Amino acid sequence: MSASSSKPGLKNWIRFLIPSGIGVLFFLTPIVIDGQITIGMAYVGDLFINNFQLQLSQLAGIFIVSSVLFSFLFAINKRAKKKLHWLSDHLTLHPFWFTMRMFGAIAAVAYLFQVGPEFLTGVATSGTTLGNLIPITMTYLGIGAVFLPLLVDFGLMELVGVMLSRIFDRVFGLPGRSAIDAMASWMGSGPVGVFITSQQYERGFYTAREAAVICTNFSVVSVSFSLVVIEYIGLGHLFVPYYLSVIGIGFIAALITPRLPPLNRIADNFIDGNPAKGSRTYEPGVRLLPIALNQALDRAANAPSSRELVQRVGRNVSEIWLSLIPVVMGLGTTALILAEYTPVFTWLGAPIAPILNLFQLEEAQAAAPLILVGFTDMYLPALVGVNINSELTRFVVATVSVTQLIYMSEVGALIIKSKIPLGFINVAQIFILRTLISLPIAVIIGHLLL
């Protein structure tokens, strides 16, 4: 082979190794800073959040209000809608989403200017969403959108997908590339995992069923968040068995949940309506590494240009900040208002108290609502559960709240707003299923430990 014919091969190797290597280092490689285990993305994000949290809240408020104004503009001005089609596509006046955006804008303005009733200006409602959660979500998803192409556009997904195809197909009925989603969530944050999944679905790499299963079972809670929860609830000395419990329960839930409604009823079709053609794995005896490398290098050879990447990143960031964030504000604040100012979750938790008594958990009456209040926000059970005296009960509350995965202040809102075919009722059903699976296992582990 001549030197000239070998250059494209070398070029493809460089296009594969350098961006993918940077992506692995940034998203998936644990680093220790000040005695804490983190990753590059989380470290950069935390720098922004810790130093500019107030400014991020104010910026988010501007984006939320702008989202409503743009929606009005596109509704009354067809010319503007056509000219800014990349923005108008996700800022339409669908009644439900517009209502959520409008309410989110009202709540944001009320909180930032401290004008209006307590249920809009309080720390427990708008203060939690706009003051704490949205700066984190906006920062992580913004950084994720900018650097995500390093993971998905230069061959890493193809390499991992082929190498893990057999085990993921056999165990979960999923393509191996879903391991990247799980790792990005585990080391970074759950919303980033949902974002990766929705992007992969929209670009035709996952079917509707696969995307729904992945975002509700593999967008796992990060190590750092789990540490915050267990430390806050006063059981930091149990972090290792606690997190091993979270991993084990999550694995069991990922085996069971996709085989039950509503996930098993979702069509196994790609976003264009075409069905998946058989199993996306390989026959026994076929060596996977050469196939994986060939697909990775082919993907790198056809990677998008710098201009295409910049345009895509711009669209993704605009969708996150002008479309998703307002919905997170509206849905999240609504859920927190229900939890804080109404007895809805107390009523819903009433049937759970006898079950907790049956499991011999102390303070079952106080713990019962916490089993369901995590649907509003994953951190709420820990915030309230710290007042429970029983270590066993606190351990169960902390474990279940993290293994439920679905919470409307962030992940749930992102899933519902995405093109993945899961509505609010579906998300609530999956939350309940994961709760029913997680609770008895967490109780058994808790009794063995405490």
N, C-alpha and C positions, 0 to 999 in steps of 0.2 A: 504493500500500500504506500502510495506516495505521500510526501509530507503535506501537500496541499489537501489531500483527501482526509487526512487525520485531524486537521484543524477544527472542522465543525464538531467532531467528537469531543475534543478538549474544551471547546467553547461551551458545549452543552453541560459538561461536567462542572465547569466554573459557574454557569448559570444555575445549576442545581445546588451545588455545595455551599456557595457563599450566602445567597439569600436564605436557604433553608437552615444553614448553620446559625446564622444570626437570629432567625425566628425561634429555633430551639433554645438558644441561649437566653433570649428575651422572654419567651413565654413559658418554657418548660423546665429550665434548669434551676434547681434550688441553690440559693446563695445564703450565706449567714452574714447579717449586718447587725452590729450591736447585740449579738447573742440571739437574734431572732432569725428563724428560717423564712425566707421570702423568695420572690423571683424578680427579675428585672422590671417587668411590667408593673407589678404591685409596688415596687420600690419607687419608681418614677411617679406612679399614680398617687402614692401616699405623700410624696413631696409636694405635689400640687394641692392635695386635699388639706394637709396639715398647715400649709402656709397661706392658702387662698380660699379657705372654706366659705367665708362670708361673701367674698367676691364671686365665687362659683354659684352660690345661692342667688345672688343678685343677677348674675348673667343668665342663670336658668330661668328666673322670672321674666327677663326680657324675651328669651326665646319662647316661653310659654305664651305670653301675650302676643308676640309676633305671629305665632302659629295661628291664633284665632283671626288676627287681622288679615293674614295671607289667605286663609280659608274664605273669608268674606270677599276679598279681592278677586279670587279665582271664580267665585260664584257669580259675580256681577260683571266681570270683565273677561270675555272669552279670548281677547287678544293677549292679555297678560298670561292667561292660563296656557295658551299655546306657546308663547315665547319662553315661559319658564316651566315647560312641561316636566323637566327633571325634578322640579320641586312640587308642582301641582299634582303629580301622580299620587303622592302620599299625603296631600293636604286637601282632600275633597270634603264636601259637606255631608258625609254620611251622618244621619241623625244621631246615632249612638256615640260615634267617635267625636263628633263636633260637641255634643253635650259634655263628654268627658273633658275635652280641651277647654271648653268655656268654663266649666266648674273649676278645673285646674287653674285657669287664669285668675278667676275670682279669688280662689284660696291663696294663690301666690301673692297677689296684690294685697290682700287682707293681712297676710303674715308679714310681708316686707315692710308695710307701712303701719302695721299694728292698728288697723282700722276694721271694725266689724265685731261680730259676736265671738265669744271665747272658743267655740267649736271650730272656728276658722283661723283664729290667731294664736291658739294655744300651742305649747311645746309638744304636747302629746299627739297632735294631729298634723297640721301644716308644718309645724316646727320639726316634726320627725321626717316628713317627706322632703320638704324643700330645704330644711336646715341641715339634715344629716344624710338621708338616703340618696337624694338626687345628685348632690355634688359627687358622691362616690360613683353612682351609676353613670353620670355624664362623663366623668373623667376616665373611668375604666373602659367604657364602651368607645369613647372618643379615641383613646390611645389604641384600643384593640382594632378599631376600624382602620387606623393609619398603618399599623404594622401587621395586620392580619394577612395581607398578600404574601408575606414571607413564609407563612405556614401553608397556604393553600394554593398558591399560583406557580410555584417553582419545583414541584415534584415530590415534596415531603408527604403529602396526603396519599399520593399514588404508592410510594415506597411502603409506608406504614399500612395502607389499605390492603396491599397484596400480601405482605408478610403476616398480618393478623387475620386474613380473610377466613381461614379455616376455623380457627378457634372462636371468632366472633359469630360466624355463621352457625356453628354447631351449638354454641351456648346461648346466644341472644337472638339469632336470626337476623343479624345486622352485618353490613359491610365493615371491614377492618378499619377503614378510615375514621369511623366513629370514635376510635380510641383517642384520636387527637382532640375531639370535643371534650371527652372526659378529662384528659390530662390538662387541657387549658382551663377547665373549670376548677379542677382539684388544686392546681398550683396558683390560679389567678382568682376567678370569681365565676359564680353560676351564670350571671347575665352574659358574660363573655362567651360561655359555652352555648347559650341559646342563640346569641348573635351569629356565631360560627355556623350552627346548625341551620338557621333560617337562610343564611347566605348560600350554604351548600345546596339546600333544597331549591332555592330560586334559580340556581345555576345548573340544576339538573343532575346533581351527583347523588342525591337521596330521593327515594320515593316519599310520598306523603306519609305512609305508615312508618317508614324508617325515621323520618324527621320528627314525627310525633313521639315515637318511642325514645329517641335519643334525647330530645330536649326535656322530656319529663322524667327520665331515669338516669341520664348520664351527665346532665348539667349539675354536677355535684357541688357540695359546699366546700369552699377552700379550707385548707389547713389553718390558715391564719384566722378565719372567721370562727371556726370550731374552737380554736384556742380562746378567742375572746368570749364566746358563750360559756364555756366551762369555767373559765376564770371568774367571770362576772357572777355566775350562780354559786360560786364558793366551793367548787370542787376541782380546782386546778391540779391538785395532787393526783387526781385520777385521769389526767389527760390521755395517757397512753392507752389504758384499757377502754376509755371512752371513745377515742378516735378509732381504735380497732373495732369497737362495737358498731360505730357509724358505718365503717367500710363493709363489715359483714352483713349488716341489715340492708345496706344499700344494694349489695350484690344479690341478696335473696329477693328484695323487692323488684330489682331489674329482671329477675328470672320470671317472676309471677305476674306482675302488672301488665306487661305487653300481651299476655295470653288471655286477658280478661277484657270485657267491654269497659270503656269505649275504644281502647287502642286496637283490639283485634278486629274491629269492624271498619277501620279506616282502609280505604283502597290502597293497594300496593302499586300505585301509579306515580309516574313522574309528574312534574308540574304542568307539562304540556299534554297530559292525559294518556300518554303511552304507558302500557304496563311494563313492570320489570320482567325481563325474560329469564326465568329460571333463577337458580342460585348463582350469586356472584362470587363463587369460590372456585377452587381448582381440584382436579382429580388427585387422589392419593398417589404418591410416587413422583409427582411433578415437582421439580425444584422451583421454589418460589423466589429465591434471591435474584436469579437472572431476569425473571419476568418483572419483578419489582423494580430493578434498576433500569430495565428498558423502558417501562412505563414512566418512571420518574424522569429519565433523560428526555423522553419524548415530550413530556409535559413542560420541562424546562425549555426545550427548543421552541415550543409554541406559547411561551409565557407572554402576557400582554406587554406592550411597550410602556415606557415611562409615562407618556401622555395618557394612555388608556388607564393606567393605574391611578394617576392623579385625578382624572375625571371620576373614576369609580369611587375613590376614597372621598372625594368631595360630595358625591351623591349620598354615600353611606353616612358620612358625618352629618350632613344636612337632615337626613331622615331621622337619625338618632336624636339630634338636638331640637328639631322643629316638629317632629311627629311622635316619636316614642316618649320623649321626656314629658311633654304635656299630658299624654295618656297616663303615664306612671303617676304624675301629680294628681290627676283627677281620680283615677281608680284607687291609688294608695291612700289618699286623704279620705275618700268615701269609706273605705274599709276601716281606717283608724277611727273615724267618727262613730261608726257603728260599734266598734269595740269599746270605745271610751265613754260614749254618752247614751248608749242603749243597752238593754239587757239581752240583746239578740244572742250573743255568744254564751251567756249564762244559761239561757233557755236551751240552746243547742247542746250545751255541755251537761245538762241535767241527766240525760240517759247514760252518760259516761261514768258518773259518780258511782253507781252500783257496780259497774265493771271494775273500777279501780279498787273498790272495797273488796270485791271478789279476789282481786290480785293481791290483797293484803297490803295496800299502800296507805300510809297514814295521810291525813288531811286531804282525803279524796275529794271532798266538796270544793275545796279551794283549788285543787289541781285540775278538776274536770274541765272547766272552761279553757284552761291553758292548752289542752290537747287540740282544741279547734281554733283558738285565737291565732295560732301560727299561720293560718290561711291569710290573714291580713298582712302580717310581717313576721319573718322568721325570728326576729330579735325580741318580739314582745313576750313570748313565754318566759324567756330568761329575765327580762326586766321585771315581770310580776312574780315569777317563780322564786326569786331570791328571798322573798318574804316567807317561804315555806320552811319549816324547821327540819323536817325529815330529809336526811341526805339521800335516802333511797328514792323518795318521791321526786326530789330535785333532779337526781340523775336520770330518771325516766323521762321527766319533762324535757330536760336538755337534749337527751338522745332522740326522742321522738320529734322534737321541733326541727332538728337538723336533718333527719332522714325523710321528713315529709317532702322536702325540696320545693314544693309549689307554694309561693306566697305572692299575693296580689300587688304588694307595693313595688315589686320589681319583676321577678321572673314571670309570674302569672300575667302581668300586663304586657310584657314583651312577647310572650307566646300568643296571646289573644290578638295582639296588634299585627303579628307577622302573617305571612301568607300560608303558614302551616295550618291545616284544617282542624283546628281545635278551638271551640268556643268556650264561653265562661262555664256553661254547664259541664262540658267535657273536663275542663281543668279542675272544677270542684269535685267531680267524680273520681278523678285520678288522685287528688289530694286525700279523699276519704279512703280509697283503696290502700294507698301507701300508709295511712295512719293505722288501718286495721291490720296490716302486715307488720308494721314496726312496733306497735304497742306491746303485744304479748312477748315478742322477742326481747325488747328492751327491759321489760319487767323481769324476765327470767335471768338475764345477764345482771341486772341490778341486784337481785336476790343473791346471786352467786358472789358478787363483789362486796356487798354491804350487809 
